[in-house]
């Protein structure tokens, strides 16, 4: 599954940073080779917002199970920023 530059926000048009509850996801069906998806399992390119899974199971071959590529201006961090600290605009160019 591939998501490119999406915003996860359960508030709708207000974009207030409300967490999206994704529930339970199974990508692939199991540990046997014939039950796995080929390539990357779940790929996020430049996402913003707040997304939570109750359970996320990824069974794949020949790729990365969970691939997250932040937006170019997003600082690297081990955790997602809080809605108040998150910026949705790139920094000004000098």
C-alpha positions in Angstrom: 0.0 0.0 0.0 1.4 3.4 -0.9 0.3 6.8 0.5 1.9 9.9 -1.0 1.7 13.3 0.7 -1.5 12.6 2.7 -2.7 14.3 5.8 -4.2 12.1 8.6 -6.7 14.2 10.5 -10.1 13.0 11.9 -11.5 16.5 12.3 -12.2 17.0 8.6 -11.8 20.4 7.1 -10.7 22.0 10.4 -7.3 20.2 10.3 -7.0 20.5 14.1 -4.7 17.4 14.4 -7.3 15.0 15.7 -5.9 11.5 15.6 -7.2 9.0 13.0 -8.0 5.6 14.4 -7.0 3.2 11.7 -8.0 0.1 13.7 -6.6 -3.3 12.8 -4.7 -3.7 9.5 -3.4 -7.0 8.0 -1.2 -6.6 4.9 -0.5 -10.1 3.6 -2.0 -13.1 5.2 0.7 -14.9 7.1 4.3 -16.2 7.4 4.2 -18.6 4.4 5.8 -17.3 1.2 2.6 -17.7 -0.7 0.7 -15.6 1.9 3.0 -12.5 1.7 2.7 -9.4 -0.4 5.7 -8.7 -2.8 7.7 -5.6 -2.3 7.1 -3.0 0.4 4.2 -3.7 2.7 3.1 -0.1 3.8 4.8 2.9 2.3 4.2 6.5 3.5 5.9 9.3 1.5 5.7 12.7 3.1 2.7 12.2 5.4 1.5 14.7 8.0 -1.1 14.4 10.8 -1.8 11.8 13.5 -2.5 8.2 12.7 -2.8 5.3 15.1 -3.3 1.6 14.5 -4.8 -0.8 17.1 -2.8 -3.6 15.4 -0.6 -3.5 12.3 0.5 -6.8 10.8 2.7 -6.7 7.7 3.8 -9.9 5.9 5.9 -9.1 2.9 8.9 -10.3 0.8 11.5 -8.4 -1.2 11.0 -5.0 0.4 10.6 -3.0 3.6 7.6 -3.9 5.8 6.9 -0.3 7.0 8.6 2.5 5.1 8.2 6.1 6.3 9.8 8.9 4.4 9.2 12.3 6.0 8.6 15.5 4.1 11.9 17.2 3.1 11.6 20.0 5.6 10.6 17.8 8.5 13.4 17.4 11.1 14.3 13.8 11.9 12.9 12.6 15.1 12.1 9.3 16.9 8.5 10.4 17.7 5.7 12.3 15.9 5.5 16.0 17.0 2.4 17.1 18.9 -0.2 19.0 16.9 0.9 22.3 18.5 4.5 21.8 17.6 3.9 20.5 14.1 4.4 22.8 11.1 2.6 22.2 7.8 4.6 24.8 5.9 8.2 24.5 4.6 10.7 26.9 6.1 11.3 30.2 4.4 14.1 30.2 1.8 16.9 32.7 2.2 
